[in-house]
């Protein structure tokens, strides 16, 4: 059986879709290979693409704060993204995130499936729509699954999934009230994930 390190090394040369051509590097998952909880985001952002680690940009800081409030430690969880390369468009001198397409999400499903089959977490937190679509199909909508613990599977992995927003949604809120509301929902969903995993 492939080890996590072997899988990570293999992913560095991934050409399964065209996103690798404009990305700096593959941003693979990180964390304990026997973690009880895995967090699956959408794709690397600008900072993650440069640093080669998931959740190191502004959304990562929101996530770290929400995890702490929910009584969870980032160090004890496995963090990854549904898509491993940064998809972007240029706006002035900035690289702006672009949503991955269905074929790109499916192409990268190879890596997410393999990660979950090695780590075998008891519970997966789906951060945003792309993560949900990668796990539960193209019809996934965050609003229909947010705040619920449901059965999920990918490849030979089976367990529970909890859907929530992506931390970047907090940053995109049009005003402070909406940002506070989105953040409170994220924390509440992470508390549900912690309590659900503790019962397994």
C-alpha positions as CSV (number, residue, x, y, z in Angstrom):
1,X,0.0,0.0,0.0
2,X,1.2,3.5,-0.8
3,X,2.3,5.5,2.2
4,X,1.2,9.1,2.7
5,X,4.7,10.4,1.9
6,X,4.9,8.4,-1.3
7,X,1.5,9.8,-2.3
8,X,2.6,13.4,-1.5
9,X,5.8,12.9,-3.6
10,X,3.7,11.5,-6.5
11,X,1.3,14.5,-6.3
12,X,4.2,17.0,-6.8
13,X,4.3,16.0,-10.5
14,X,0.6,15.9,-11.1
15,X,-0.6,16.8,-14.6
16,X,-4.1,15.3,-14.4
17,X,-5.7,18.6,-15.4
18,X,-4.3,21.8,-16.9
19,X,-4.2,23.8,-13.6
20,X,-0.6,22.7,-13.0
21,X,0.6,24.8,-15.9
22,X,0.0,28.1,-14.1
23,X,0.4,27.1,-10.5
24,X,3.6,27.5,-8.6
25,X,3.4,24.0,-7.1
26,X,1.1,21.3,-5.9
27,X,-0.3,22.1,-2.5
28,X,-0.8,18.7,-0.8
29,X,-2.5,18.0,2.5
30,X,-0.8,18.1,5.9
31,X,-1.3,16.9,9.4
32,X,-1.3,13.6,11.3
33,X,-1.7,10.6,9.0
34,X,-4.1,9.0,11.6
35,X,-6.1,12.1,12.4
36,X,-9.7,11.6,13.6
37,X,-10.9,14.7,11.8
38,X,-10.0,15.9,8.3
39,X,-10.8,19.4,7.0
40,X,-11.3,19.6,3.2
41,X,-11.2,23.0,1.6
42,X,-11.7,24.1,-2.0
43,X,-8.3,24.9,-3.5
44,X,-5.1,26.7,-2.6
45,X,-5.1,30.5,-2.7
46,X,-2.4,32.9,-3.6
47,X,-0.4,32.5,-0.4
48,X,-0.8,28.7,-0.2
49,X,0.4,28.4,-3.8
50,X,3.5,30.4,-2.9
51,X,4.2,28.6,0.4
52,X,3.1,25.1,-0.6
53,X,0.9,24.6,2.5
54,X,-2.9,24.6,2.8
55,X,-4.7,27.3,4.8
56,X,-1.8,29.7,5.3
57,X,-3.4,32.9,3.8
58,X,-6.2,35.2,5.1
59,X,-8.8,32.4,5.1
60,X,-6.4,30.2,7.0
61,X,-6.2,32.8,9.8
62,X,-10.0,32.9,10.0
63,X,-10.0,29.1,10.2
64,X,-7.4,29.0,12.9
65,X,-9.4,31.4,15.0
66,X,-12.7,29.5,14.5
67,X,-11.0,26.2,15.3
68,X,-9.7,27.6,18.6
69,X,-13.1,28.9,19.5
70,X,-14.6,25.5,18.7
71,X,-12.1,23.8,21.0
72,X,-10.1,22.2,18.2
73,X,-6.4,22.2,17.4
74,X,-5.2,22.5,13.9
75,X,-2.2,20.4,14.8
76,X,-4.4,17.4,15.6
77,X,-6.3,17.4,12.3
78,X,-5.5,16.6,8.7
79,X,-6.0,19.6,6.4
80,X,-6.2,19.4,2.6
81,X,-8.1,20.8,-0.4
82,X,-10.3,19.2,-3.0
83,X,-8.1,20.7,-5.7
84,X,-4.4,20.9,-5.3
85,X,-3.4,23.6,-7.7
86,X,-4.2,27.3,-7.6
87,X,-6.6,28.4,-10.3
88,X,-6.4,32.2,-10.9
89,X,-6.9,35.2,-13.1
90,X,-4.8,38.3,-13.2
91,X,-6.3,41.6,-12.0
92,X,-3.7,44.3,-12.1
93,X,-0.8,42.9,-10.2
94,X,-2.9,40.5,-8.1
95,X,-3.7,36.9,-8.7
96,X,-7.5,36.4,-8.0
97,X,-8.9,33.0,-7.2
98,X,-11.1,31.4,-9.9
99,X,-13.6,28.6,-9.1
100,X,-12.4,25.1,-10.3
101,X,-14.5,23.5,-13.0
102,X,-16.3,20.1,-12.6
103,X,-13.7,18.3,-14.7
104,X,-10.9,19.8,-12.6
105,X,-12.6,18.8,-9.4
106,X,-13.1,15.3,-10.7
107,X,-9.5,15.0,-12.0
108,X,-8.2,16.0,-8.5
109,X,-10.5,13.5,-6.8
110,X,-7.8,10.9,-7.3
111,X,-5.7,12.6,-4.7
112,X,-8.4,13.4,-2.2
113,X,-9.7,9.8,-2.4
114,X,-6.2,8.4,-1.8
115,X,-5.6,10.8,1.1
116,X,-8.8,9.7,2.9
117,X,-8.0,6.1,2.2
118,X,-4.7,6.5,3.9
119,X,-5.6,8.8,6.8
120,X,-9.1,7.2,7.4
121,X,-10.5,10.0,9.5
122,X,-13.7,9.3,11.4
123,X,-15.2,12.6,10.2
124,X,-14.6,15.0,7.4
125,X,-15.5,18.7,7.5
126,X,-16.4,20.0,4.1
127,X,-15.4,23.7,3.8
128,X,-17.4,25.2,1.0
129,X,-19.2,24.0,-2.2
130,X,-16.2,22.7,-4.1
131,X,-15.2,20.4,-1.2
132,X,-18.8,19.2,-1.0
133,X,-19.1,18.5,-4.7
134,X,-15.8,16.6,-4.6
135,X,-17.2,14.3,-1.8
136,X,-20.9,14.2,-2.4
137,X,-21.4,15.0,-6.1
138,X,-22.1,18.0,-8.4
139,X,-25.5,18.7,-6.9
140,X,-24.1,19.6,-3.5
141,X,-25.2,22.9,-2.0
142,X,-23.7,24.3,1.2
143,X,-27.0,25.6,2.5
144,X,-28.7,22.2,2.3
145,X,-25.9,20.5,4.3
146,X,-24.5,23.1,6.6
147,X,-24.6,22.2,10.3
148,X,-25.5,18.5,9.7
149,X,-23.6,15.3,10.4
150,X,-24.3,12.9,7.5
151,X,-22.9,9.7,6.1
152,X,-20.3,10.0,3.4
153,X,-17.9,8.0,1.4
154,X,-15.2,8.3,-1.2
155,X,-13.4,5.4,-2.6
156,X,-13.1,2.8,0.2
157,X,-13.4,5.5,2.9
158,X,-16.7,5.7,4.8
159,X,-17.5,8.0,7.7
160,X,-19.4,11.1,8.7
161,X,-19.2,14.5,7.0
162,X,-20.2,17.9,8.3
163,X,-20.8,20.6,5.8
164,X,-20.0,24.3,6.4
165,X,-18.9,27.4,4.6
166,X,-15.4,28.1,3.5
167,X,-13.6,30.5,5.8
168,X,-13.1,32.9,2.8
169,X,-16.9,33.4,2.8
170,X,-16.5,35.2,6.2
171,X,-14.0,37.6,4.5
172,X,-16.3,38.2,1.6
173,X,-19.3,39.4,3.7
174,X,-20.7,42.8,2.5
175,X,-20.8,44.2,6.0
176,X,-19.7,43.5,9.6
177,X,-23.0,42.0,10.6
178,X,-23.0,39.5,7.8
179,X,-19.4,38.6,8.5
180,X,-20.1,38.0,12.2
181,X,-23.1,35.8,11.3
182,X,-21.1,33.7,8.9
183,X,-18.2,33.3,11.3
184,X,-20.6,32.3,14.1
185,X,-22.1,29.6,11.8
186,X,-18.6,28.3,11.0
187,X,-17.7,28.0,14.7
188,X,-21.0,26.3,15.4
189,X,-20.4,23.8,12.6
190,X,-16.9,23.1,13.9
191,X,-18.3,22.5,17.4
192,X,-20.7,20.0,15.9
193,X,-17.8,18.2,14.2
194,X,-15.8,18.0,17.4
195,X,-18.7,16.7,19.4
196,X,-19.7,14.2,16.7
197,X,-16.2,12.9,16.3
198,X,-15.9,12.5,20.1
199,X,-18.9,10.2,20.1
200,X,-17.4,7.8,17.4
